[in-house]
Amino acid sequence: MPQLKDIFEKERDRNAADKLAVIHLFREGTFYRAYEWSAWLMVRYYTEMKVTHRVMKSGEDVVFVGFPMTSLDRFTPEGALVAPDGESCLDVTLPATAFPPDADTGSQQSDFANWKQSQPLTEASKKTVTEERLKVERSAHPRLTDVMREIVSYPIEQHSPMECMAFLCQLKRQIADIM
């Protein structure tokens, strides 16, 4: 399975015009995943798919789409060239009928950037980003209004009694820091 840094390196190597229409499909278990530019190509120029937008532990946000390996024929545009690129990657070159061969690189990159920003974060990433933001806010100078905001936004009905007790202990420490 390829590392994320290798995936990013391959996805960002789009400086030649002939590489703009290439979708890199990375094999991950029994699925193929297309990341970043490749995901955008799949959604923009071929088929509508569910896009996942996550913030990784490194802090980098990434978008991707995926499908089972057994469905490769269904997710390959007619007339596309499919060629293996190493053990865990397939390169799918979109046909000229799907991707305009005279596309302006700058406008394509702008379109990709706008598309990526418009994709909503998945719930797990939203939670991680929110928790990190709260840690920073708490570490600065906790205020009583911040504690009150936390109390109001805490979904008590979704947590176990032990989690609620831990939350209460955390609130007591925050209030003690304020006083």
C-alpha positions as CSV (number, residue, x, y, z in Angstrom):
1,M,0.0,0.0,0.0
2,P,1.5,3.4,-1.0
3,Q,2.4,6.0,1.6
4,L,0.5,9.3,1.6
5,K,3.7,11.3,0.8
6,D,4.2,9.1,-2.3
7,I,0.6,9.6,-3.4
8,F,0.9,13.4,-3.0
9,E,4.2,13.4,-4.9
10,K,2.6,11.6,-7.8
11,E,-0.6,13.7,-7.8
12,R,1.4,17.0,-7.7
13,D,3.5,15.9,-10.7
14,R,1.1,17.4,-13.3
15,N,3.5,19.9,-15.0
16,A,3.3,18.2,-18.4
17,A,0.1,18.6,-20.5
18,D,-0.1,14.9,-21.1
19,K,-0.2,14.2,-17.4
20,L,-3.3,16.4,-16.8
21,A,-5.7,13.8,-18.0
22,V,-4.2,10.8,-16.1
23,I,-6.1,9.3,-13.2
24,H,-3.9,7.5,-10.7
25,L,-5.8,4.7,-9.0
26,F,-4.0,3.4,-5.9
27,R,-4.7,-0.1,-4.7
28,E,-5.7,-0.2,-1.1
29,G,-6.9,-3.7,0.1
30,T,-9.7,-4.6,-2.2
31,F,-10.4,-1.1,-3.3
32,Y,-9.0,1.5,-5.8
33,R,-8.7,5.0,-4.5
34,A,-8.1,8.2,-6.5
35,Y,-6.7,11.1,-4.6
36,E,-6.6,14.9,-5.1
37,W,-6.4,15.7,-8.8
38,S,-7.3,12.2,-9.8
39,A,-10.4,12.3,-7.7
40,W,-11.3,15.6,-9.2
41,L,-10.9,14.1,-12.7
42,M,-13.1,11.2,-11.8
43,V,-15.9,13.4,-10.5
44,R,-15.6,16.3,-12.9
45,Y,-15.0,14.5,-16.2
46,Y,-16.5,11.0,-15.8
47,T,-19.0,10.1,-13.0
48,E,-20.5,11.4,-9.9
49,M,-19.0,9.8,-6.8
50,K,-19.1,10.3,-3.0
51,V,-16.0,12.4,-2.2
52,T,-14.3,12.0,1.2
53,H,-12.5,15.1,2.5
54,R,-10.3,14.5,5.6
55,V,-7.7,16.3,7.6
56,M,-4.8,13.9,8.1
57,K,-2.7,13.7,11.3
58,S,0.0,15.7,9.5
59,G,-2.5,18.6,9.3
60,E,-2.8,18.3,5.5
61,D,-6.3,18.0,4.1
62,V,-6.9,15.4,1.4
63,V,-9.8,14.5,-0.9
64,F,-10.4,11.0,-2.4
65,V,-12.9,8.7,-4.0
66,G,-12.9,5.0,-4.1
67,F,-14.5,1.9,-5.5
68,P,-14.1,-1.9,-5.3
69,M,-11.4,-3.4,-7.5
70,T,-14.0,-5.7,-9.1
71,S,-15.8,-2.6,-10.4
72,L,-12.9,-1.3,-12.4
73,D,-14.7,-1.7,-15.7
74,R,-17.7,0.2,-14.5
75,F,-15.5,3.1,-13.3
76,T,-13.3,3.3,-16.4
77,P,-14.5,5.7,-19.1
78,E,-15.0,4.2,-22.6
79,G,-11.9,4.7,-24.7
80,A,-9.6,5.3,-21.7
81,L,-6.1,3.8,-21.6
82,V,-5.5,1.7,-18.6
83,A,-1.8,0.9,-17.8
84,P,-0.2,-0.5,-14.6
85,D,2.2,1.8,-12.9
86,G,4.0,-0.4,-10.4
87,E,2.4,-3.0,-8.2
88,S,-0.1,-0.9,-6.4
89,C,-1.1,1.8,-9.0
90,L,-3.0,1.9,-12.2
91,D,-2.9,4.9,-14.6
92,V,-6.1,5.6,-16.5
93,T,-5.7,8.2,-19.2
94,L,-9.0,9.9,-20.1
95,P,-9.9,9.9,-23.8
96,A,-9.9,13.2,-25.7
97,T,-13.7,13.0,-25.8
98,A,-13.9,13.2,-21.9
99,F,-11.0,15.6,-21.2
100,P,-10.4,18.5,-23.5
101,P,-6.9,18.1,-24.9
102,D,-6.4,21.8,-25.3
103,A,-7.4,22.6,-21.7
104,D,-5.7,25.6,-20.1
105,T,-3.5,24.3,-17.2
106,G,-4.1,27.4,-15.1
107,S,-7.9,27.3,-15.3
108,Q,-7.8,23.5,-14.7
109,Q,-5.8,24.0,-11.5
110,S,-8.1,26.8,-10.4
111,D,-11.1,24.6,-11.0
112,F,-9.5,21.8,-9.0
113,A,-8.7,24.1,-6.1
114,N,-12.2,25.5,-6.0
115,W,-13.7,22.0,-6.2
116,K,-11.5,20.8,-3.3
117,Q,-12.4,23.7,-1.1
118,S,-16.1,23.2,-1.8
119,Q,-16.0,19.6,-0.5
120,P,-17.3,19.3,3.1
121,L,-15.1,17.7,5.7
122,T,-16.1,14.2,6.8
123,E,-17.5,14.0,10.4
124,A,-14.3,12.4,11.8
125,S,-12.2,15.2,10.4
126,K,-14.6,17.9,11.7
127,K,-14.4,16.4,15.2
128,T,-10.6,16.3,15.0
129,V,-10.3,19.9,13.8
130,T,-12.8,21.1,16.4
131,E,-11.0,19.2,19.2
132,E,-7.7,20.7,18.2
133,R,-9.2,24.2,18.0
134,L,-10.7,23.7,21.5
135,K,-7.3,22.6,22.9
136,V,-5.7,25.7,21.6
137,E,-8.4,27.9,23.0
138,R,-8.3,26.2,26.4
139,S,-4.6,26.4,26.6
140,A,-4.6,30.1,25.9
141,H,-6.9,31.6,28.6
142,P,-10.0,29.8,29.4
143,R,-13.0,32.1,30.0
144,L,-16.2,31.4,31.7
145,T,-18.1,32.0,28.5
146,D,-16.0,29.3,26.8
147,V,-16.9,26.8,29.5
148,M,-20.5,27.7,29.2
149,R,-20.4,27.3,25.5
150,E,-18.9,23.8,26.0
151,I,-21.6,22.8,28.4
152,V,-24.4,24.0,26.0
153,S,-22.8,22.2,23.0
154,Y,-22.0,18.9,24.8
155,P,-24.5,16.2,23.5
156,I,-25.0,14.5,26.9
157,E,-27.6,12.0,25.4
158,Q,-25.0,10.6,23.1
159,H,-22.4,9.8,25.8
160,S,-22.1,7.2,28.5
161,P,-22.4,8.1,32.2
162,M,-18.6,7.7,32.5
163,E,-17.9,10.0,29.6
164,C,-20.3,12.6,31.2
165,M,-18.5,12.3,34.5
166,A,-15.1,12.8,32.8
167,F,-16.6,15.9,31.0
168,L,-17.7,17.2,34.3
169,C,-14.3,16.8,35.9
170,Q,-12.7,18.6,32.9
171,L,-15.2,21.5,33.4
172,K,-14.3,21.7,37.1
173,R,-10.6,22.0,36.3
174,Q,-11.3,24.7,33.7
175,I,-13.4,26.7,36.2
176,A,-10.7,26.3,38.9
177,D,-8.2,27.7,36.4
178,I,-10.4,30.7,35.8
179,M,-10.9,31.5,39.5
